[in-house]
Amino acid sequence: MEYRYLGNSGLQVSALSLGSWVTFGDQVKEDLAYDLMKTAYAGGVNFFDCAEIYGGGVAETIMGKAIARGIADGVWAREDLVVSTKLCFGDKSSTMPNRRGLSRKHLVQGMAASLRRLGLDYVDLIYAHRADENTPVAETVATFSAMIDRGQALYWGTSMWPAARIKAALAEAERTHRAPPVVEQPEYNLFTRPRVEVEYTPFTAVRGANHDPDGIEATTVPKRTLGLTIWSPLADGVLTNKYAAGKAPAGSRMALARSANTSEALFRGKDRYKVEQTAALAAAIPSLGLGGATPAQLAVAWTVANPAVTSCILGATSVKQLEETLAAMTVVPRLTPAVMAKIDGIMGTKPGQA
């Protein structure tokens, strides 16, 4: 496993990480969640991602129990885990206005509730899950910075924020000498590229490579403002080619009631053809010396090959599935410029591509 610095911070996270969106609570119960986290950790994963909204809080409870169980069993120490959660969406079952958003009130109350569910004294990373245009950036920055001062979180970041809003948060943090966001969590996959490859490049381009973040002495730490912990590398599973028949197999994410019609267009017509062609290309790339790579391995490896990406968040509903996807790290070195050009030619989704 490779470990990468999170933006301009000193925190190192695994290039592949395990998330709980959709799976924990819906498809993954406590025992399986523990097995998945143990499998990920054995494969070098140290970063585990959650959110207050996942499963209506159930995902945090399940992850917290798994973390405690691993500590009790001697599988890991809390100090070796990077645990994140996200605040903004709050309690969707409530109609009360302060149960969501990025106001000081919801962030303070939401953080306390998340820590209770996780059974932790602190999280390593807390995200603003979406931008809140109704709350001043100054209020949000000040509140997240105060969480860090209180020791409830060690770092904070954003998820799916417009670049202009991120720029404003960074400027406010610098102006007021408060903790700045160190990471953004966007969607990124072979179908969804402009935000990462165009909009965020002012924050993620490596500057002063082989120079330390403070500009004091030469090191091997690349200098960039924000890290990227990307989600949906498989485009809701579409890039696994499991929907080649034009329908959702039983047990797949698209078969869930909540996912009905979510990405239906992606496994039909020309996009279905693109996935099939990418799958054929993957089969020609060796993985672990055991023959061709799987489509999922190629899609995940493609995201990790982008130097702006700090960590690619995986989802899994079985240990076997997770083990297969973790092997994507063996594919990354095989993604030569020629292979990457072939992928771009098949997909036709590279920004600016004619």
Secondary structure, DSSP 4 states (H G I P E B T S, - for coil): --EEE-TTSS-EEESEEEE-TTTBTTTB-HHHHHHHHHHHHHTT--EEE--TTGGGGHHHHHHHHHHHHHHHTTS--GGG-EEEEEESS--TT---GGGSSSSHHHHHHHHHHHHHHHT-S-EEEEEE-S--TTS-HHHHHHHHHHHHHHTSEEEEEESS--HHHHHHHHHHHHHHT-PPP-EE--B-SSS--HIIIIITHHHHS-BSTTS-TTSSS--SPPB-S-EEEEB-TTTTTGGGTTTTTSSPPTTSGGGSGGGTTSSGGGGSHHHHHHHHHHHHHHHTSBSTTSSBPPHHHHHHHHHHTSTT-SEEEE--SSHHHHHHHHGGGGTGGG--HHHHHHHHHHH--STT--
